[in-house]
Amino acid sequence: MPFLLLLIALFIFALVRGEHNAALSILILIVTSLLATYYKPLRDSLREYF
């Protein structure tokens, strides 16, 4: 969870500074980490893959 909070803080910082491309990639990382944490089929497939 600290990693997710760090990503959210980085996302807000990138938006404030006007770095929209960086903010978009950070938002994709946030969504992916939330899916990997709470969506069981994705989590299981990631475990199987790695």
NORFENTA-V491042 format. One line per field, one symbol per residue. phi: phi as a letter, one per 20 degrees, with the letter a starting at -180 (. if undefined). psi: psi as a letter, one per 30 degrees, with the letter a starting at -180 (. if undefined). A space follows every 50 residues. Layout:
BEGIN
phi = ???
psi = ???
END
This chain:
BEGIN
phi = .ffffffffffffffffnefffffffffffffffffedegfffffffffe
psi = eeeeeeeeeeeeeeeefgieeeeeeeeeeeeeeeefefjeeeeeeeeee.
END
